Amino acid sequence: MRDTLLIALFAFLGAAAAGLLGAGVLLLIRRRSLTEHITVVAAVAVGAMFAGTLAVAQAMFLSAHDLTVVTTVVAMAAVVSLVTALLLGRWVAARSRALTLAARSFGDGGDFTSPDGPAAYELAALSSEFEATSRKLAESRNRERALESSRRELVAWISHDLRTPLAGLRAMSEALEDGVAADPDRYLRQIRAEAERLDDMVGDLFELSRIHAGTLALSPSRMSVYDLVGDALAGADPLAREHGVRLVGDRIESVPVEVDGKEMSRVLGNLLVNAIRRTPSDGTVAVAAERSPDGVVLSVTDGCGGIAEEDLPRVFDTGWRGTDARTPPAGAGLGLAIVRGIVEAHQGRAAVRNVTGGCRFEVTLPTADA
C-alpha cells in the first residue's frame, strides 16, 4: 500500500511539473494560432505521462527493461497525439478563418452567410448568432432607408406646401399695400384662411416632433367611446356638409376606455377629415365602435375607391399622401402619422384595409378596467 502511494506521489509530481511548464508555454503563445495551442495541450498530456514515468523510474520502482517499454509506448503515443493535434488544430483554424471572412460582410453592408461544411459546436453556435445578427442588421438598414426616404419626401412636401401659401400671402399683402386690391375684404379673409392653414401645418409638425421624441404627455381619463365618437362626428359635420358627404354612426357601443380625450379626439378628427376629403359627393363615411377580443375597435370607412395594395404598408408613414389623384389640396401627409403615434402611445394599434368601394381605418384601444 505504501509503495502504491509513493508511486502515485512521484507520478503526480512529474505530471505537475510538465503541466506547469505547459501552462507557461501557453501563456507565452496566448496570441498565437489556435493550432499551436491545441498542439501544446496535446504535448502537455503526453509530457505529463512521460515525466511521471521518469519520476517513478528514478525512485527505483521500475526496472530498466520496464522503463524502456514504457518510454517506447509513450513516444509512440506522443507521435500519434501530436499529429492528431496538428490536424485538428488546422481544421479548427480553417473553420475560424472561414468564419472571419464571412463576418467581414457586416462591415461591407452585406448579409452574413455561414460557411459550408461541418464545424465544432461552439463555432456553429457562433455562426447561428452571426446569422441572427445579420437579419437584425438588415431589418435595421431597411428601416433606416425607409425613414430617410420618408424624411426626404416630407421635406419636399412641406417645402411645396409652405411655398404656395406664402407666395399667395405676399402677393395679397403687396396688393393691399399698393391699394390695387379690387376687394380688400376678400383679400383679408383669404389671408386669414392661409394663415390658419399654415398654423395647422406647424401644429401638426410640432405634434409629430413630440411623438418622435417620445415627449408626448398623455392625461388619460375614463370615458365612454360613445361620447368620444359623438363629439368627433359633431366636429366633422360642417366639413361633411360642405363636401356633400353623409356621416353615419349607427354601430357605436358604450365601451369604457382610459384615454386622453384631447389626443383621441385629434385621432378621430384626422381620420374623419381624411375620409371626407377623399370620398366623392353623395358618398358615405361610416363610423363604428365595437368590442373585440383585443379591446375596442374604432373604425372609419370611406368611399375613396381603395388604396393600391403596394401602398397599404406606407399609409401611416410620415409624409405619405398617396397618388396625385388621391392627394387633397391641403395637408402635408402628417395626419395619419400622427394618428399612429397617438394610438401607439395609448398602447393601441392603427391599421387600414380595403373594403368594397373604399378603405377602412381601424384603431384598436384597450378597454378600461372594470
Buried (B, 14 or more C-beta within 10 A) or exposed (E): EEEEEEBEEBBEBBBBBBBEBBEEBBEEEEEEBBBBBBBBBBBBBBBBBBBBBBBBBEBEBBEEEEBEEBBEEBEEBBEEBBEEBBEBBBBBBEBBEBBEEBBEBBEEEEBBEBBEEEBEEEBBEBBEEBBEEBEEBBEEEEEEEEEEEBEEBBEEBBEEBBEBBEEBBEEBEEBBEEEEBEEEEEBEEBBEEBEEBBEBBEEBBEBBEBBEEEEBEBEBEEBBBBEBBBBBBEBBEEBBEEBEBBBEBEEBBEBBBBBBBEBBBBBBBBBBBBBBBBBEEEBBBBBBBEEEEEBBBBBBBBBBBBBEEEBBEBBBBBBBBBEEEBBBEEBBBBBBBBBBBBBBBBEBBBBBEBEEBBBBBBBBBBBBEE
